[in-house]
Structures are given as C-alpha cells and as structure tokens.
C-alpha cells in the first residue's frame, strides 16, 4: 500500500502543481479585484491592473514550484529546482509568444511568474523550504 501511495504521488505531482498554480492565481486575481474596489484607486486603471497582474503572476510561479515539491514523496529539493527550471522555460516561451502578439500584460505577468518560481527555488536553496535532514550516525 505504501508503494502505491508513493507511485501515485510521483504521478500526480506535476498535475497537482498545475492545478495549484491555476487556483492560486485565480484566487489572487479575485481577491485583488475585490479589495481594489474598496481602495483608493479604481481597479480598471493602469495601476490597478499592473499590481493585480504582478501579484497574481508571482503567486502562480511560487504555487507551481511549492505545490509540486510538496506533493512529491521524496527528493523535494531536486523536484523544487526541476520545477523552477521547467517553470522558467515555460515562462520564457510564454513571454516570446506574448511579445509576438503584442500582449504586454501577459509579458508583465510572465516576468513575475518567473520571479515567483525563482523565489521559491532560492528559499529552498537557502534551506528555508524543504531542508535536507541531517544524516543519522
């Protein structure tokens, strides 16, 4: 039974990371739109859209890397670095595609997706997330 759980987690870590990033990004956009309505500026202005896209982008990148590494049963640091690299490659392709069609809001969000993924990878490298347990003598 334990082997089946481990195999299942290895099979589901990438789809889980994708679902977590989509849900996190949607919730952050919804939260930003809701709170901006009661704030000092209009959510449909340039500043409101820029902050919403930047915040949701950073959360999407961070959620993708963190959720995937948390779902993986073992080797979480390596999975974290691999997902960060995969996220940065996909983001780079998305940036190119958004530049081709002149979708500059997509470029803006893509930059922050890369920042979010890189921030989680850096935190893991520093030992703040998914630390390597000490060796037993």
Secondary structure, DSSP 4 states (H G I P E B T S, - for coil): -HHHHHHHHHHHHHHHHHHHHHHHHHHHHHHHHHHHHTSSS-TTSHHHHHHHHHHHHHHHHHHHHHHHHHHSSS-HHHHHHHHHHHHHHHHHHHHHHHHHTT-HHHHHHHHHHHHHHHHHHHHHHTTSSSPPPPPP-
